[in-house]
Structures are given as C-alpha cells and as structure tokens.
Amino acid sequence: MAQTVCEVVWMYQLLSEVGLKSSLPEKLWCDNQAALHIASNPVFHERTKHIEIDCHFVREKIQQKFISTGYVKIEDQLEDIFTKALNGPRFDDNRSKLGMINIYATT
C-alpha cells in the first residue's frame, strides 16, 4: 500500500504541475483486510514493528484526506485479466467489466 500511495502522490504532483487537478481523496483498493485495518488503526502491536514506517506514511495520507481505502474481494479484481491465467467464465466476466468485446464471438 505504501508503494502505491507514493505513486499516487507522485502522479498527483505531476498532474498539478501541468495544470490538471484531481479530486481528492483518491480511492485505494486493497484485497487485504489486515493491511486496511493496520493502516487505519493508530495502535501498533509487536507483530507490526517491521512495517511501522510504511504504516505511518499511509495513515498520514488517510488522515490528510489524500487517499481513502476500500476493500475489494479477490474475485472482483479486474487486473487479474492482465496478470493471471483465468478460467473461461472469470475471464469473460472481467473482460465484460472492462468494456472489451470478443471479436471472435459469433454475431
């Protein structure tokens, strides 16, 4: 999440420099509920010490209303069509959500 927030901040600053404005907060979707909870929870536990700096950065951007987080189920992630070998129905579902058509389908 921290790497993605860094990229969002960089892109926002780049677009601002060329005169384009983006609406804030930017939505950051994540499929890991534990990561979302850690990012929004100010209490740290022994198990999260090694990621403390990243969590502070993400939490700071959430508190500044620069980003907002949301949960997305693994089955609903559209980028899977580009990164994984999907079975037929799941591939067709993701393809239709992206607005792509099957040029080989019979009409």
Secondary structure, 3 states (H helix, E strand, C coil): CHHHHHHHHHHHHHHHHCCCCCCCCEEEEECCHHHHHHHHCCCCCHHHHHHHHHHHHHHHHHHCCCEEEEECCHHHCCCHHHHCCCCHHHHHHHHHHCCCCCCCCCC
